[in-house]
Amino acid sequence: MAAEIVNPRSDNKADQDGGAEPLDSFDPVFALHRGGKMAVQATVPVRDKDDLSLAYTPGVARVCTAIAEQPELVNDYTWKSSVVAVVTDGTAVLGLGDIGPQASLPVMEGKAILFKQFGGVDAVPIALDCTDVDDIVETVVRLAPSFGGVNLEDISAPRCFEIERRLQERLDIPVFHDDQHGTAVVTLAALRNAARLSGREIGQLRAVISGAGAAGVAIAKMLVEAGIGDVAVADRKGVVSADREDLTPVKRELAGFTNKAGISGSLEDALAGADVFIGVSGGTVPEEAVASMAEGAFVFAMANPNPEVHPDVAHKYAAVVATGRSDFPNQINNVLAFPGIFAGALQVRASRITEGMKIAAAEALAAVVGDDLAADYVIPSPFDERVAPAVTAAVAAAARAEGVARR
């Protein structure tokens, strides 16, 4: 039987007399979410008419006039330079799929409070009631004057690639699809430390990625940028290779810079002798395929809630195992990346987030582990207070070095 959510403030008599019991009377998740998870809070007092005349009319008019004459002052005299729009169309929400904009709001609120909690960055959830690429781009462009950055979230592939690219071309503020790049940054950080633990360099490793969606494509690009020995990506039809005739434009581009070994066939074929498995697709990888990997392999099975390879199976064959779950060691969690990346970009008013800034974030994140490196500790906890400051500083420095910082 489907549960019914009841509004205790409803005027409906059926709700008040004999209606269904509210879900939050027995489910702590619903209790936490009632009324939403965030609110706007003033940073200045409005205690009397003098405060009111400064915060609002007539005093505010002087600030408006100054910004009209010198538009760059908006970054100093409003919250623009410290606030991010968290934008979704609700088409790829967690593992729930296309559930629509309203149903996506609890996730977007959650994302916004993670920005604040872990990076000190204010964020506003924006769920758009449109899925057309042109409509999304035009809407975000028109909203952009209110924000210092745009975090795209839970927008399905392949549209997400075009939406991000077009917004980056049209806006002079950072635009970052976290499902792609946040995942890639944390994956690279964990892989760097796993390689260090085994006495190898990334350039000595051959990786196989299961999943050619947003995360899989971004991870492949970042691993190539970081100097991986080779990486092959597999989708539902097998390894993405140049000889396939069914590739989308995104996958055709992917085939052009991956799979130097020219592997074809299935995911299982590609895993034979591979050093690294990275799962961002769901499904289950047969145990015999994991057993066929190279000695001392790394298995990053990141599907939630069910990893592609259960850790108990992975540990039989792999030297390092990571998942996307918080109840196992080595959680690959985007919250390790996006708060600090945006905090660093906003700190220097970067015009965009470059590949160098993402690589710098991964290196800083990996360095937090330091001498505590172990098979069950190749990536720090999201609650490690060193993470966000380290990533923020590294991203800000990289932005200055790459010429995209404006202060």
For each residue, the residues with C-beta under 8 A, 3 or more apart:
1:
2:
3: 20 23
4: 19 20 23
5: 22 23 30
6: 10 15 19 20 21 22 23
7: 10 15
8: 15 22
9:
10: 6 7 15 16
11:
12: 15 16 19
13: 16 17
14: 17 18 19
15: 6 7 8 10 12 19
16: 10 12 13 19
17: 13 14
18: 14
19: 4 6 12 14 15 16
20: 3 4 6
21: 6 25 26
22: 5 6 8 25 30
23: 3 4 5 6 26 27 30
24: 27 28 30 31 33 34
25: 21 22 31
26: 21 23
27: 23 24 30 31
28: 24 31 32
29: 32 33
30: 5 22 23 24 27 33 34
31: 24 25 27 28 34
32: 28 29 37
33: 24 29 30 36 37 106
34: 24 30 31
35:
36: 33 39 109
37: 32 33 106 109 110 113
38: 109 112 113 116 125
39: 36
40:
41:
42: 45 46
43:
44: 51 54 55
45: 42 51
46: 42 51 52 55 56
47: 51
48: 51 52
49: 52 53
50: 53 54
51: 44 45 46 47 48 54 55
52: 46 48 49 55 56
53: 49 50 56 57 58 59
54: 44 50 51 59 60
55: 44 46 51 52 59 60
56: 46 52 53 59 60
57: 53 60 61
58: 53 61 62
59: 53 54 55 56 62 63
60: 54 55 56 57 63 64
61: 57 58 64 65
62: 58 59 65 66
63: 59 60 66 67 77
64: 60 61 67 68
65: 61 62 68 69
66: 62 63 69 70 73 77
67: 63 64 70 71 73 74 77 78
68: 64 65 71
69: 65 66
70: 66 67 73
71: 67 68 74
72: 75 76
73: 66 67 70 76 77
74: 67 71 77 78 80 81
75: 72 78 80 81 148 349
76: 72 73 81
77: 63 66 67 73 74
78: 67 74 75 81
79: 82 83 122
80: 74 75 83 145 146 147 148
81: 74 75 76 78 148 346 349
82: 79 121 122 148 346
83: 79 80 121 122 123 124 146 147 148 149
84: 115 121 122 123 124 147 148 149 150 151 342 346
85: 123 124 126 140 143 144 146 147 149 150 151
86: 108 111 112 115 123 124 125 126 151 153
87: 126 128 136 140 143 150 151 152 153 155
88: 91 93 101 104 107 108 125 126 127 128 152 153 154 155
89: 101 127 128 130 131 136 154 155
90: 93 98 99 100 101 102 103 104 127 154
91: 88 97 98 131 154 155 156 159
92: 97 98 154 155 156 157 160 179 214
93: 88 90 96 97 98 99 103 104 107 154
94: 107 154 304
95: 282 303 304 305
96: 93 99 103
97: 91 92 93
98: 90 91 92 93 156
99: 90 93 96 103 104
100: 90 103 104
101: 88 89 90 104 105 127 128 129
102: 90 105 127
103: 90 93 96 99 100 106
104: 88 90 93 99 100 101 107 108 127 154
105: 101 102 108 109 125 127
106: 33 37 103 109 110
107: 88 93 94 104 110 111 153 154
108: 86 88 104 105 111 112 125 126 127 153 154
109: 36 37 38 105 106 112 113 125
110: 37 106 107 113 114
111: 86 107 108 114 115 123 125 151 153 178
112: 38 86 108 109 115 116 123 124 125
113: 37 38 109 110 116 117
114: 110 111 117 118 335 338 339
115: 84 86 111 112 118 119 121 122 123 151 338 339 342
116: 38 112 113 119 120 121 122 123
117: 113 114 339
118: 114 115 335 339 340 382 387 388
119: 115 116 338 339 340 342 343 388 392
120: 116 339 343 388
121: 82 83 84 115 116 339 342 343 346
122: 79 82 83 84 115 116
123: 83 84 85 86 111 112 115 116 151
124: 83 84 85 86 112 147
125: 38 86 88 105 108 109 111 112
126: 85 86 87 88 108 143
127: 88 89 90 101 102 104 105 108
128: 87 88 89 101 135 136 139
129: 101
130: 89 135 136 139
131: 89 91 135 136 159
132: 135 136
133: 136 137 159 162 163 166
134: 137 138
135: 128 130 131 132 138 139
136: 87 89 128 130 131 132 133 139 140 155 159 163
137: 133 134 140 141 163 166 167 170
138: 134 135 141 142
139: 128 130 135 136 142 143
140: 85 87 136 137 143 144 150 167 171
141: 137 138 144 167 170 171
142: 138 139
143: 85 87 126 139 140 146 147
144: 85 140 141 147 150 171 173
145: 80
146: 80 83 85 143
147: 80 83 84 85 124 143 144 150 173
148: 75 80 81 82 83 84 173 174 346 349
149: 83 84 85 173 174 175 176 342 345 346
150: 84 85 87 140 144 147 167 171 173 174 175 176
151: 84 85 86 87 111 115 123 176 177 178 338 342
152: 87 88 155 160 163 164 167 175 176 177 178 179
153: 86 87 88 107 108 111 177 178 179
154: 88 89 90 91 92 93 94 104 107 108 179
155: 87 88 89 91 92 136 152 159 160 163 177 179
156: 91 92 98 159 160
157: 92 160 161 213 214 217 250
158: 161 162 248 249 250
159: 91 131 133 136 155 156 162 163
160: 92 152 155 156 157 163 164 177 179 180 214
161: 157 158 164 165 214 217 250
162: 133 158 159 165 166
163: 133 136 137 152 155 159 160 166 167 177
164: 152 160 161 167 168 175 176 177 180
165: 161 162 168 169
166: 133 137 162 163 169 170
167: 137 140 141 150 152 163 164 170 171 175
168: 164 165 171 175 352
169: 165 166
170: 137 141 166 167
171: 140 141 144 150 167 168 175
172: 351 352
173: 144 147 148 149 150 351 352
174: 148 149 150 342 345 346 350 351 352 353
175: 149 150 152 164 167 168 171 352 353
176: 149 150 151 152 164 181 182 338 341 342 353
177: 151 152 153 155 160 163 164 180 181 214 218
178: 111 151 152 153 181 182 183 334 337 338
179: 92 152 153 154 155 160 182 183 214 215 334
180: 160 164 177 183 184 214 215 217 218
181: 176 177 178 184 185 218 222 337 341 353 358
182: 176 178 179 185 186 334 337 338 341
183: 178 179 180 186 187 215 218 219 280 302 332 334
184: 180 181 187 188 215 218 219 221 222 223 358
185: 181 182 188 189 222 336 337 341 358 361 362 365
186: 182 183 189 190 332 333 334 336 337 362 365 379
187: 183 184 190 191 219 222 223 278 300 302 332
188: 184 185 191 192 219 222 223 226 359 362 366
189: 185 186 192 193 336 361 362 363 365 366 379
190: 186 187 193 194 300 322 330 332 366 378 379
191: 187 188 194 195 202 205 207 223 276 298 300
192: 188 189 195 196 202 226 362 363 366
193: 189 190 196 197 366 369 373 378 379
194: 190 191 197 198 298 319 320 322 378
195: 191 192 198 200 201 202 204 205
196: 192 193 199 200 366 373
197: 193 194 319 320 373 374 375 378
198: 194 195 296 319 320
199: 196
200: 195 196 204 205
201: 195 204 205 227
202: 191 192 195 205 223 226 227 228 229
203: 227 228 229
204: 195 200 201 229 275
205: 191 195 200 201 202 228 229 275 276
206: 228 229 230 231 232 261 273 274 275 276 294
207: 191 223 228 230 231 232 274 275 276 277 278
208: 231 232 233 234 267 270 271 274 276 277 278
209: 212 216 219 220 231 232 233 234 278 279 280
210: 216 234 267 277 278 279 280 281 283 285 308
211: 215 216 233 234 235 279 280 281 282
212: 209 216 217 233 234 235 240 250 251 254
213: 157 216 217 280 281
214: 92 157 160 161 177 179 180 217 218
215: 179 180 183 184 211 218 219 280 302
216: 209 210 211 212 213 219 220 233 278 280 281
217: 157 161 180 212 213 214 220 221 233 250 254
218: 177 180 181 183 184 214 215 221 222
219: 183 184 187 188 209 215 216 222 223 278 280
220: 209 216 217 223 224 231 233 254 257 258
221: 184 217 218 224 225 257
222: 181 184 185 187 188 218 219 225 226 355 358 359 362
223: 184 187 188 191 202 207 219 220 226 228 231
224: 220 221 227 228 231 257 258
225: 221 222 355 359
226: 188 192 202 222 223 359 362
227: 201 202 203 224
228: 202 203 205 206 207 223 224 231
229: 202 203 204 205 206 275
230: 206 207 258 259 260 261
231: 206 207 208 209 220 223 224 228 258 259
232: 206 207 208 209 239 240 241 258 259 261 263 270
233: 208 209 211 212 216 217 220 239 240 254 258 259
234: 208 209 210 211 212 238 239 240 266 267 270
235: 211 212 238 240 251 281
236:
237: 244 246
238: 234 235 244 264 265 266 267 269
239: 232 233 234 259 263 264 265 266 267 269 270
240: 212 232 233 234 235 244 247 251 254 255 258 259
241: 232 244 255 259 262 263 264
242: 252 255 256 259
243: 264
244: 237 238 240 241 247 255
245:
246: 237
247: 240 244 251 252 255
248: 158 251 252
249: 158 252 253
250: 157 158 161 212 217 253 254
251: 212 235 240 247 248 254 255
252: 242 247 248 249 255 256
253: 249 250 256 257
254: 212 217 220 233 240 250 251 257 258
255: 240 241 242 244 247 251 252 258 259
256: 242 252 253
257: 220 221 224 253 254
258: 220 224 230 231 232 233 240 254 255
259: 230 231 232 233 239 240 241 242 255 262 263
260: 230
261: 206 230 232
262: 241 259
263: 232 239 241 259 269 270
264: 238 239 241 243 269
265: 238 239 268 269 270
266: 234 238 239 269 270
267: 208 210 234 238 239 270 271 285 289
268: 265 271 272 285 286 288 289 292
269: 238 239 263 264 265 266 272
270: 208 232 234 239 263 265 266 267 274
271: 208 267 268 274 277 285 289 290 292 293
272: 268 269 289 292 293
273: 206 292 293 294
274: 206 207 208 270 271 277 293 294 297
275: 204 205 206 207 229 293 294 296 297 298
276: 191 205 206 207 208 297 298 299 300
277: 207 208 210 271 274 285 290 293 297 298 299 300 301 308 309
278: 187 207 208 209 210 216 219 300 302
279: 209 210 211 285 300 301 302 303 307 308 309
280: 183 209 210 211 213 215 216 219 302 303
281: 210 211 213 216 235 303 308
282: 95 211 303 306 308
283: 210 303 308
284: 306 308 309
285: 210 267 268 271 277 279 289 290 301 308 309
286: 268 289 290
287: 290 291 309 313 316
288: 268 291 292
289: 267 268 271 272 285 286 292 293
290: 271 277 285 286 287 293 297 299 309 313 314 316 317 318
291: 287 288 316 317
292: 268 271 272 273 288 289
293: 271 272 273 274 275 277 289 290 297 299 317 318
294: 206 273 274 275 297
295:
296: 198 275 319
297: 274 275 276 277 290 293 294 317 318 319
298: 191 194 275 276 277 318 319 320 321 322
299: 276 277 290 293 309 314 317 318 320 321 322
300: 187 190 191 276 277 278 279 321 322 323 332
301: 277 279 285 307 308 309 310 311 314 321 322 323
302: 183 187 215 278 279 280 307 308 322 323 324 332
303: 95 279 280 281 282 283 306 307 308 324
304: 94 95 307 324 325
305: 95 325
306: 282 284 303
307: 279 301 302 303 304 310 311 314 323 324 325
308: 210 277 279 281 282 283 284 285 301 302 303
309: 277 279 284 285 287 290 299 301 313 314
310: 301 307 313 314
311: 301 307 314 315 321 323 328
312: 315 316
313: 287 290 309 310 316 317
314: 290 299 301 307 309 310 311 317 318 321
315: 311 312 318 321
316: 287 290 291 312 313
317: 290 291 293 297 299 313 314
318: 290 293 297 298 299 314 315 321
319: 194 197 198 296 297 298 375
320: 194 197 198 298 299 330 375 378
321: 298 299 300 301 311 314 315 318 328 329 330 375
322: 190 194 298 299 300 301 302 329 330 331 332 378 379
323: 300 301 302 307 311 328 330 331 332
324: 302 303 304 307 331 332 333
325: 304 305 307 328 331
326: 331 333
327:
328: 311 321 323 325 331
329: 321 322 376 377
330: 190 320 321 322 323 376 377 378 379
331: 322 323 324 325 326 328 379 381 382
332: 183 186 187 190 300 302 322 323 324 379
333: 186 324 326 336 382
334: 178 179 182 183 186 337 338
335: 114 118 338 339 382
336: 185 186 189 333 340 365 379 380 382 387 391
337: 178 181 182 185 186 334 340 341 361 362 365 391
338: 114 115 119 151 176 178 182 334 335 341 342
339: 114 115 117 118 119 120 121 335 342 343 388 391
340: 118 119 336 337 343 344 361 364 387 388 389 390 391 392 395
341: 176 181 182 185 337 338 344 345 353 357 358 361 391 395
342: 84 115 119 121 149 151 174 176 338 339 345 346
343: 119 120 121 339 340 346 347 388 391 392 395
344: 340 341 347 348 350 357 361 391 392 393 394 395 396 398 399
345: 149 174 341 342 348 350 353 357 395 396 399
346: 81 82 84 121 148 149 174 342 343 349 350
347: 343 344 392 396
348: 344 345 396 399 400 405 406 407
349: 75 81 148 346 405 406 407
350: 174 344 345 346 353 357 399 404 405 406
351: 172 173 174 404 406
352: 168 172 173 174 175 404
353: 174 175 176 181 341 345 350 357 358 395
354: 357 358 398 399 402 404
355: 222 225 358 359
356: 359 360 398 401 402
357: 341 344 345 350 353 354 360 361 395 398 399 402 404
358: 181 184 185 222 341 353 354 355 361 362
359: 188 222 225 226 355 356 362 363 398
360: 356 357 363 364 394 395 397 398
361: 185 189 337 340 341 344 357 358 364 365 391 394 395 398
362: 185 186 188 189 192 222 226 337 358 359 365 366
363: 189 192 359 360 366 367 394
364: 340 360 361 367 368 390 391 393 394 395
365: 185 186 189 336 337 361 362 368 379 380 387 390 391
366: 188 189 190 192 193 196 362 363 369 379
367: 363 364 370 390
368: 364 365 380 384 386 387 390
369: 193 366 372 373 377 378 379 380
370: 367 373
371:
372: 369 377
373: 193 196 197 369 370 377 378
374: 197 377 378
375: 197 319 320 321 378
376: 329 330
377: 329 330 369 372 373 374 380
378: 190 193 194 197 320 322 330 369 373 374 375
379: 186 189 190 193 322 330 331 332 336 365 366 369
380: 336 365 368 369 377 384 386 387
381: 331 384
382: 118 331 333 335 336 387
383:
384: 368 380 381 387
385: 388 389
386: 368 380 389 390
387: 118 336 340 365 368 380 382 384 390 391
388: 118 119 120 339 340 343 385 391 392
389: 340 385 386 392 393
390: 340 364 365 367 368 386 387 393 394
391: 336 337 339 340 341 343 344 361 364 365 387 388 394 395
392: 119 340 343 344 347 388 389 395 396
393: 344 364 389 390 396 397
394: 344 360 361 363 364 390 391 397 398
395: 340 341 343 344 345 353 357 360 361 364 391 392 398 399
396: 344 345 347 348 392 393 399 400 405
397: 360 393 394 400 401
398: 344 354 356 357 359 360 361 394 395 401 402
399: 344 345 348 350 354 357 395 396 402 404 405
400: 348 396 397 403 405
401: 356 397 398
402: 354 356 357 398 399
403: 400
404: 350 351 352 354 357 399
405: 348 349 350 396 399 400
406: 348 349 350 351
407: 348 349
